[in-house]
Every structure is written in C-alpha cells, then in structure tokens.
C-alpha cells in the first residue's frame, strides 16, 4: 500500500469513527437545551432536568393544543332519555346538550368520518348497527367512571379527562400497545431469552424486557426493585422483576416527557417519604390504567371478531398506558381542562354498579 493510500485509509477510518460517535451520542445523550429545576429541598438530590428541545418542541405543543369548545345550545327543557331512543349513558343531560356533545365526539374521535363512524348511513340513529357505537358507549361510561372514581389521578387541580385526552382526532389513539409475540428461535441453541434482549422503543431500545406493560398494566405484578426481606424466602423481587420495573419506568418517563426525578429522590429511589407528590399521583395512575385495560378494553374483544386491522399480532385489542393520555407532556394537554366545557363527562357515574360487575 502506498503512502497516499495509507493516508486515505486513515482519513476514512477517522471520518467513519466520528460519524459513529455522533450517532452514538445522538441516541445516548440528550441534546441541549437542558435546564434544571429545583424540585425539592437543597442537598436532597431533587433536581429535575428538563429538555426544552422536546417538551417545548412545536410537535409536542401542536399535539397538546386544546380545540375550541362547541357553541352552547339553549336548553330544550327535555332530558335526552325522553327525547331520543336507546340513550343508555348520557340520560341525565338536556337533549340539546346531547346534540352538542355528539358533535364534539365526532370531531374528537372521527373528524373525517363524522357521525357515520358510529351511526350507519341510512339507518335509525337509535340502532346499534355498528360495533363502533357499542364501543363508543362503553368509552363514555369509562370516561365518566374515571372522572368520578379516579379523582386521585385525573382530578389533580380539577383537570379531568375527556375523549379528546386520548384520541386527539384519531379513531384509535396513537399511543397504544399490543401484547408482543415472542420471536421465533431455537431454545436449544440460544436458550430462553426470558422476554429480554430484543430492543423495543418502549424501553428506550435497551436490553430490558420488551413487554413492560402486561405484568403491570394488565396483571398486578408488584412494582419493586428491592425485596422487603433480607433473605429470599417468599421474596419475588428478583433481578428479573427489578428489570421489569425499570422497563416500565422508562416507558413512563418517555410517555410523560420527564425523567426519574419527577417522582423519585435520587438519594433513595424506594423511599416514599423523600419522593415528590407526583409519585402518589403516578401510583394511582398505574392502577387506573389497569382498570381501563381489564374492565373496559379487554372485555370488548368479542366485538372485534370480524373487524380486520384492529387487533395486534397476538389477537388482542390496543390497550392504554401512561403515554396514551400524556403523549409526551407531563400533564395531558399541559394541564388545560376541557371538562369544564363538557360537564356531562364528569359524572355522576350512574353506570358504576354495572362497571364493577363486568
């Protein structure tokens, strides 16, 4: 190899190395501008880092923009259940308010299809001809249930939730998850991967378990890293459970656009006494999502028996996690309440008894 060829080879190697270093840095470190916020008492490790490039980005701001409320209609003086047939949920509101609410539903969930997304063209609006109407009815029940019975999470500062909180103009919310199908591999050659070592965006492309949702947001697996006893007797908090927990925390961090110190004290992550109030809100939120998936979404599976393209690879429906509502913001819609303009969705929840028995 000539002298010039050696110089060219070294130059190309340096350029390739620099490109790889830039790629590694891009996917490993947060780009500026990163600012810090005093999140607790000084000296306690409670410094919250905020990447303004992500939380204040035009994309996140546009996603969390709040639509203008529908114009109010003069009350008719007649209840919806008396004016229309087959009204099963919003029975306790004025009939004109029901029309206003239905108009908002169409814009929040199916702006392109309009009313025909739930009501079959040419059919009586009272008929349950389409599965989407049955699903929508159950989702309205769920929304009232969340606002009435999960105030510890959704009613912080009186915000609450509406259909728009998750849907944002999409028939199916964008930030959902399906039960993943384990990759096909020879157990004899590669061994049991135990649900790990398959990079997934939900866990930051790490080797952590690629399904952080099923154990915690459908099942009731304990979210712990350290066991409660020194000896392993009856102690389920093994390394595997700890890695599951870390995987869930990464997914929550990405879904809310925050880092660990939003809820935890870095001096002792497990300690509740040193944590922020947001950790309590998050504790209720995890259990609320379990309620959503187990009592509202999964029971609807039979309705989708003949519906193509709505199920995941394992045959399950799209389910909720923290990012479904938050969509990259520490508070959905940056904490702006839409519920004040649509109080019918706040409850009371007359469907409570039926919800608890299904």
C-alpha positions as CSV (number, residue, x, y, z in Angstrom):
1,X,0.0,0.0,0.0
2,X,1.4,3.4,-1.0
3,X,1.8,6.3,1.3
4,X,-1.1,8.2,-0.2
5,X,-3.3,5.1,0.1
6,X,-2.4,4.7,3.8
7,X,-3.2,8.4,4.5
8,X,-6.6,8.0,2.7
9,X,-7.4,4.8,4.6
10,X,-6.6,6.6,8.0
11,X,-8.7,9.6,7.0
12,X,-11.7,7.4,6.0
13,X,-11.4,5.5,9.3
14,X,-11.3,8.7,11.3
15,X,-14.4,10.0,9.4
16,X,-16.2,6.8,9.9
17,X,-15.3,6.8,13.6
18,X,-16.5,10.4,14.0
19,X,-19.8,9.5,12.3
20,X,-20.3,6.5,14.6
21,X,-19.5,8.7,17.6
22,X,-22.1,11.3,16.6
23,X,-24.7,8.6,16.1
24,X,-23.9,7.1,19.5
25,X,-24.1,10.5,21.2
26,X,-27.4,11.3,19.4
27,X,-29.2,8.2,20.7
28,X,-27.5,8.2,24.1
29,X,-27.3,11.7,25.4
30,X,-29.9,14.5,25.4
31,X,-29.2,17.3,23.2
32,X,-29.4,20.9,24.6
33,X,-31.1,23.0,25.7
34,X,-31.3,21.2,29.1
35,X,-32.3,23.2,32.1
36,X,-32.6,22.2,35.7
37,X,-35.4,23.0,38.2
38,X,-35.1,22.8,42.0
39,X,-37.6,20.1,42.7
40,X,-37.2,19.7,46.4
41,X,-35.0,20.8,49.4
42,X,-31.4,21.6,48.6
43,X,-29.0,18.8,49.2
44,X,-31.6,16.1,48.7
45,X,-30.8,15.2,45.1
46,X,-34.1,16.7,44.0
47,X,-33.0,18.5,40.8
48,X,-35.4,17.9,37.9
49,X,-33.8,18.1,34.5
50,X,-36.0,19.3,31.6
51,X,-35.0,19.1,28.0
52,X,-36.7,22.2,26.4
53,X,-36.0,20.8,22.9
54,X,-38.5,18.1,23.5
55,X,-41.1,19.4,25.9
56,X,-41.3,22.8,24.2
57,X,-41.0,21.5,20.6
58,X,-43.5,22.6,18.1
59,X,-44.6,18.9,17.5
60,X,-45.4,18.3,21.2
61,X,-47.1,21.7,21.5
62,X,-49.2,21.0,18.5
63,X,-50.2,17.6,19.8
64,X,-51.3,19.1,23.1
65,X,-53.2,22.0,21.7
66,X,-56.8,22.3,23.0
67,X,-59.6,22.6,20.4
68,X,-62.2,25.4,20.8
69,X,-65.3,24.2,22.6
70,X,-68.5,23.7,20.8
71,X,-71.0,26.6,20.9
72,X,-73.5,26.1,23.7
73,X,-77.1,25.4,22.8
74,X,-80.1,26.8,24.6
75,X,-81.6,24.0,26.8
76,X,-84.8,22.4,25.4
77,X,-86.0,21.5,28.9
78,X,-86.3,17.9,28.0
79,X,-84.0,15.1,29.2
80,X,-82.1,13.2,26.5
81,X,-83.6,9.9,27.6
82,X,-87.1,11.3,27.0
83,X,-86.3,12.9,23.6
84,X,-84.3,10.1,21.9
85,X,-84.4,6.3,21.7
86,X,-81.8,4.0,23.1
87,X,-79.9,6.6,25.2
88,X,-78.1,4.5,27.8
89,X,-75.4,6.6,29.3
90,X,-75.9,10.4,28.9
91,X,-79.5,10.1,30.1
92,X,-79.3,12.8,32.7
93,X,-78.5,15.7,30.4
94,X,-80.6,18.1,28.3
95,X,-81.5,16.8,24.8
96,X,-79.8,19.8,23.2
97,X,-76.7,19.3,25.3
98,X,-76.6,15.7,24.0
99,X,-76.5,17.0,20.4
100,X,-73.7,19.4,21.3
101,X,-71.8,16.5,23.0
102,X,-72.2,14.2,20.0
103,X,-70.9,16.9,17.7
104,X,-67.8,17.2,19.9
105,X,-67.4,13.4,19.9
106,X,-67.3,13.3,16.1
107,X,-64.6,16.0,16.0
108,X,-62.5,14.4,18.8
109,X,-62.6,10.8,17.5
110,X,-63.6,10.7,13.8
111,X,-63.2,14.1,12.2
112,X,-63.0,12.6,8.7
113,X,-65.9,10.1,9.0
114,X,-68.1,12.3,11.2
115,X,-71.3,10.8,12.6
116,X,-71.2,7.8,10.2
117,X,-68.2,6.4,12.2
118,X,-70.7,5.2,14.8
119,X,-74.1,5.6,13.1
120,X,-74.7,3.6,10.0
121,X,-75.7,5.7,7.0
122,X,-79.4,5.4,6.2
123,X,-80.2,3.6,9.4
124,X,-82.0,4.9,12.5
125,X,-79.5,6.6,14.8
126,X,-81.0,4.7,17.7
127,X,-79.9,1.4,16.3
128,X,-76.7,-0.3,17.4
129,X,-75.9,-1.3,13.8
130,X,-72.1,-0.7,14.0
131,X,-69.7,-2.1,16.6
132,X,-68.1,1.3,16.9
133,X,-71.3,2.7,18.5
134,X,-71.3,0.0,21.2
135,X,-67.6,0.7,21.8
136,X,-68.2,4.4,22.0
137,X,-70.9,3.9,24.5
138,X,-68.6,1.9,26.7
139,X,-65.8,4.5,26.4
140,X,-68.2,7.3,27.5
141,X,-69.0,5.1,30.5
142,X,-65.3,4.7,31.2
143,X,-64.7,8.5,30.9
144,X,-67.4,9.2,33.5
145,X,-66.1,6.5,35.7
146,X,-62.5,7.9,35.5
147,X,-63.7,11.4,36.4
148,X,-65.9,10.2,39.2
149,X,-63.9,7.4,40.8
150,X,-60.2,8.1,39.9
151,X,-60.0,11.7,41.1
152,X,-56.8,11.0,42.9
153,X,-55.2,10.9,39.4
154,X,-57.3,12.7,36.8
155,X,-58.8,15.4,39.0
156,X,-55.5,16.9,40.2
157,X,-56.1,20.7,40.0
158,X,-59.6,19.9,38.7
159,X,-58.4,18.9,35.2
160,X,-60.2,15.6,34.4
161,X,-60.3,13.8,31.1
162,X,-62.5,13.7,28.0
163,X,-62.4,11.5,24.9
164,X,-60.0,14.0,23.3
165,X,-57.4,13.4,26.0
166,X,-56.5,10.1,24.3
167,X,-57.9,10.3,20.8
168,X,-56.7,13.7,19.6
169,X,-58.7,13.4,16.3
170,X,-57.9,9.7,15.7
171,X,-60.4,6.8,15.8
172,X,-57.8,4.8,17.7
173,X,-55.4,6.7,19.9
174,X,-51.9,6.8,18.6
175,X,-50.0,5.9,21.8
176,X,-51.3,2.4,22.5
177,X,-49.7,-1.0,22.9
178,X,-50.4,-4.6,22.0
179,X,-49.2,-7.8,23.6
180,X,-46.0,-8.7,21.7
181,X,-45.4,-12.1,20.2
182,X,-42.1,-13.6,21.3
183,X,-39.6,-14.0,18.4
184,X,-39.2,-17.5,17.0
185,X,-35.9,-19.0,18.0
186,X,-34.4,-22.3,18.8
187,X,-34.4,-22.8,22.5
188,X,-31.7,-25.4,22.2
189,X,-29.2,-23.1,20.6
190,X,-30.0,-19.7,22.1
191,X,-31.6,-20.6,25.4
192,X,-34.6,-18.8,26.9
193,X,-34.3,-15.0,26.5
194,X,-37.0,-14.6,29.2
195,X,-38.6,-11.7,27.3
196,X,-35.4,-9.7,27.1
197,X,-32.7,-8.7,24.7
198,X,-35.0,-7.5,21.9
199,X,-34.7,-3.8,21.6
200,X,-38.0,-2.1,21.7
201,X,-38.8,1.7,21.5
202,X,-41.0,1.4,24.6
203,X,-37.9,0.7,26.8
204,X,-35.5,3.0,25.1
205,X,-34.0,0.4,22.8
206,X,-32.3,-1.3,25.8
207,X,-32.0,-5.0,26.6
208,X,-34.6,-4.7,29.3
209,X,-37.9,-6.8,29.0
210,X,-39.6,-5.6,25.8
211,X,-43.1,-6.0,27.3
212,X,-43.1,-3.8,30.4
213,X,-46.9,-3.4,30.2
214,X,-48.6,-6.8,30.5
215,X,-47.2,-7.6,34.0
216,X,-48.1,-4.2,35.5
217,X,-50.9,-2.7,33.4
218,X,-53.0,-5.8,32.9
219,X,-51.6,-8.0,35.6
220,X,-51.0,-6.9,39.2
221,X,-47.3,-7.7,39.4
222,X,-45.6,-5.7,42.2
223,X,-43.6,-2.7,41.1
224,X,-40.5,-3.1,43.2
225,X,-36.7,-3.2,42.7
226,X,-35.7,-4.2,46.2
227,X,-37.3,-7.0,48.2
228,X,-38.9,-6.4,51.6
229,X,-36.8,-9.0,53.4
230,X,-33.0,-9.7,53.5
231,X,-33.4,-13.4,52.7
232,X,-35.1,-14.7,49.5
233,X,-37.9,-16.5,51.4
234,X,-41.2,-15.7,49.8
235,X,-39.4,-12.8,48.1
236,X,-40.4,-12.3,44.5
237,X,-38.3,-9.2,43.9
238,X,-35.5,-10.9,41.9
239,X,-33.3,-9.3,39.2
240,X,-36.0,-10.2,36.6
241,X,-38.7,-8.4,38.5
242,X,-36.4,-5.4,39.0
243,X,-35.7,-5.3,35.3
244,X,-39.4,-5.4,34.5
245,X,-39.8,-2.4,36.9
246,X,-37.0,-0.5,35.2
247,X,-38.6,-1.2,31.8
248,X,-41.9,0.2,33.0
249,X,-40.3,3.3,34.4
250,X,-38.5,4.0,31.1
251,X,-41.8,3.7,29.3
252,X,-43.5,6.1,31.8
253,X,-40.6,8.5,31.5
254,X,-40.9,8.6,27.7
255,X,-44.7,8.8,27.8
256,X,-44.7,11.9,30.2
257,X,-41.6,13.6,28.8
258,X,-39.9,13.6,32.2
259,X,-37.0,11.9,33.9
260,X,-36.9,9.9,37.1
261,X,-36.6,12.9,39.5
262,X,-40.1,13.9,38.5
263,X,-41.3,11.4,41.1
264,X,-38.2,9.9,42.9
265,X,-35.4,11.2,45.1
266,X,-32.1,10.1,43.7
267,X,-30.7,9.6,47.2
268,X,-33.1,6.7,47.7
269,X,-35.5,5.8,44.9
270,X,-37.5,3.4,47.0
271,X,-38.3,5.9,49.8
272,X,-41.8,7.4,49.8
273,X,-41.0,10.0,52.4
274,X,-38.4,11.7,50.2
275,X,-40.4,11.4,47.0
276,X,-42.5,14.1,45.3
277,X,-46.3,14.3,45.4
278,X,-46.2,13.3,41.7
279,X,-45.2,9.8,42.8
280,X,-48.5,9.4,44.6
281,X,-50.4,10.6,41.6
282,X,-48.5,8.2,39.5
283,X,-49.3,5.3,41.9
284,X,-53.0,5.9,41.3
285,X,-52.4,6.3,37.6
286,X,-50.9,2.9,37.2
287,X,-53.9,1.3,38.9
288,X,-56.3,3.4,36.9
289,X,-54.7,2.1,33.7
290,X,-55.1,-1.5,34.9
291,X,-58.8,-0.7,35.5
292,X,-59.1,0.7,31.9
293,X,-57.4,-2.3,30.3
294,X,-59.1,-5.0,32.3
295,X,-62.6,-3.7,32.8
296,X,-63.2,-1.6,29.6
297,X,-60.9,-2.5,26.8
298,X,-60.2,-6.3,27.0
299,X,-63.9,-7.2,27.6
300,X,-64.7,-5.6,24.2
301,X,-62.6,-8.1,22.3
302,X,-65.6,-10.2,21.1
303,X,-67.0,-7.2,19.2
304,X,-63.8,-7.2,17.0
305,X,-64.1,-10.8,15.9
306,X,-64.8,-9.8,12.3
307,X,-63.0,-6.5,12.2
308,X,-59.8,-6.5,10.2
309,X,-56.7,-4.4,11.1
310,X,-57.7,-3.5,14.7
311,X,-56.1,-6.3,16.6
312,X,-52.4,-6.9,17.4
313,X,-50.2,-9.8,16.4
314,X,-51.4,-11.8,19.5
315,X,-55.1,-11.1,18.7
316,X,-55.6,-8.5,21.4
317,X,-57.0,-5.0,21.3
318,X,-54.9,-1.8,21.5
319,X,-54.5,-1.0,25.2
320,X,-53.7,2.1,27.2
321,X,-50.6,3.1,29.1
322,X,-49.4,6.4,30.5
323,X,-48.4,7.8,27.1
324,X,-51.9,7.2,25.7
325,X,-53.2,10.3,27.7
326,X,-50.0,12.2,28.3
327,X,-48.5,11.9,24.8
328,X,-45.1,13.4,25.8
329,X,-46.4,16.0,28.2
330,X,-46.0,15.9,32.0
331,X,-49.7,16.7,32.1
332,X,-52.1,15.9,29.3
333,X,-52.8,19.0,27.2
334,X,-50.4,20.8,29.6
335,X,-53.0,20.6,32.3
336,X,-55.7,22.6,30.4
337,X,-59.1,21.3,31.4
338,X,-61.7,20.5,28.8
339,X,-64.1,19.1,31.3
340,X,-65.4,22.4,32.4
341,X,-66.9,22.8,28.9
342,X,-68.4,19.3,28.9
343,X,-69.6,18.7,32.4
344,X,-71.7,15.7,31.3
345,X,-68.5,13.7,31.1
346,X,-67.6,14.5,34.7
347,X,-70.4,12.4,36.1
348,X,-72.1,11.5,38.3
349,X,-71.5,7.9,37.2
350,X,-74.8,6.1,37.2
351,X,-73.1,3.2,35.5
352,X,-70.9,2.5,38.5
353,X,-72.6,-0.7,39.6
354,X,-72.6,-2.2,36.1
355,X,-68.9,-1.3,35.7
356,X,-67.9,-3.0,38.9
357,X,-69.6,-6.3,38.0
358,X,-68.3,-6.7,34.4
